[in-house]
Amino acid sequence: MKYINSILEAIGKTPLLKLNKLGSGIEANVFVKLEYLNPSGSYKDRMALAMVESAERGDTWNGKKLSPGGTVVEASAGNTAPAVALVCAAKGYKSKLFLYRYYFAKEVDARFKIVQAYGPQVEVSSDPEAYLPEDLLADFVEKHKDLPHVIAAKRDCCLEEERNQNTVWVDQIYNNANYRGQTEIGREIADQLDGKVDAIGCSASSGASLYGMCLAMRERGIKPEMVFGVVPGGSEEYIEMEKSEGKRGDFRISRLKKDVAKAMGLEKWVTEKSILEQLIDDGYPDVFFRVSDEEARNMANRLCSEEGIYCGMSSGANVAIALKIASRMKKGQNVVTLIVDRRDRYLSEYPNDKYVV
Ligand SMILES: Cc1ncc(COP(=O)(O)O)c(C=O)c1O
């Protein structure tokens, strides 16, 4: 008999698909790792499991340990939340998940319903005004778009952890277990391509998926000609670069995140080193590409209608760049990227003008 004993055993071991239609006419091969086939519908299942298991061991930045009956807290735009909720459901923990107010009107968004199905407590995060002094409020909210909402949600998590025993905020942006969980994606790719990886990359928000893949390549002694990062158009508050394509030296992490975190009293985010900072300090990626919403959405639609891959815009952005890189490479070279999530979570807003990473 061949069966598994927990849904958690179904995480990972995703197929690697060669894009024969979208990649036709291009000499190099383009491969996509079908991470949307993970149980909750995105690659975040891997990191959610790794973060919860780290918390069980007390391997957290502040030494806080998750014990039976405990609660896991996190804030998310829509992929980490169901992943954490799924892992907690399977392991018997409670979870409390804050979804960014910026994105949601409670109860109507598909992502709310998807998360709720796993039985956690789901909240819309606080309005940034709860944490911002009045004189800064208008300026910050106007200038920095979603950033004050993201920080407000993280502050909600931080307070939740401080106020409750046996409650751990897993903090995906600063938690090294995040990239440790995502490293397995790179190991699987290395095995699936017998180590022949010429270019590899994906979208970067926390940067953990990209960093995990880079660390796996290093671990296996694979030196791709190019490691690429993908950032959405209009996200200059995270990665700054003058043009739509920037080599090392041409891009930098914006200081804004730390400035907003400081103004809103999220001390940890000011003093600790984020995964994105670690990624860049460690020499990755070689190039960042910025992709417009339109390009990402069109490619996601094409992946769906031409290849049968039911994915969201972030995957569209990844593939748009992978195809661009492949068109500059030679016959037989392998370019790899990720199909990060399933399109169902965007049903109440897709197609639209948002680009959610
Ligand atoms: C749809 C989507 N794309 C990209 C990302 C970025 O992944 P990472 O945080 O590993 O950089 C995320 C998560 O933050 C996501 O949900």
Ligand as a Chemical Component Dictionary entry (heavy atoms), coordinates in Angstrom:
data_LIG
# 
_chem_comp.id                   LIG 
_chem_comp.type                 NON-POLYMER 
_chem_comp.pdbx_formal_charge   0 
_chem_comp.three_letter_code    LIG 
# 
loop_
_chem_comp_atom.comp_id 
_chem_comp_atom.atom_id 
_chem_comp_atom.alt_atom_id 
_chem_comp_atom.type_symbol 
_chem_comp_atom.charge 
_chem_comp_atom.model_Cartn_x 
_chem_comp_atom.model_Cartn_y 
_chem_comp_atom.model_Cartn_z 
_chem_comp_atom.pdbx_ordinal 
LIG C1 C1 C 0 2.253  35.474 -5.229 1  
LIG C2 C2 C 0 3.589  35.680 -4.572 2  
LIG N1 N1 N 0 4.641  35.981 -5.351 3  
LIG C3 C3 C 0 5.850  36.188 -4.829 4  
LIG C4 C4 C 0 6.082  36.162 -3.468 5  
LIG C5 C5 C 0 7.460  36.427 -2.955 6  
LIG O1 O1 O 0 8.037  35.298 -2.366 7  
LIG P1 P1 P 0 9.170  35.456 -1.298 8  
LIG O2 O2 O 0 8.548  36.084 -0.069 9  
LIG O3 O3 O 0 9.693  34.076 -1.011 10 
LIG O4 O4 O 0 10.212 36.363 -1.868 11 
LIG C6 C6 C 0 5.010  35.875 -2.610 12 
LIG C7 C7 C 0 5.149  35.887 -1.157 13 
LIG O5 O5 O 0 5.546  36.785 -0.483 14 
LIG C8 C8 C 0 3.727  35.609 -3.170 15 
LIG O6 O6 O 0 2.681  35.308 -2.400 16 
# 
loop_
_chem_comp_bond.comp_id 
_chem_comp_bond.atom_id_1 
_chem_comp_bond.atom_id_2 
_chem_comp_bond.value_order 
_chem_comp_bond.pdbx_ordinal 
LIG C1 C2 SING 1  
LIG C2 N1 SING 2  
LIG C2 C8 DOUB 3  
LIG N1 C3 DOUB 4  
LIG C3 C4 SING 5  
LIG C4 C5 SING 6  
LIG C4 C6 DOUB 7  
LIG C5 O1 SING 8  
LIG O1 P1 SING 9  
LIG P1 O2 DOUB 10 
LIG P1 O3 SING 11 
LIG P1 O4 SING 12 
LIG C6 C7 SING 13 
LIG C6 C8 SING 14 
LIG C7 O5 DOUB 15 
LIG C8 O6 SING 16 
# 
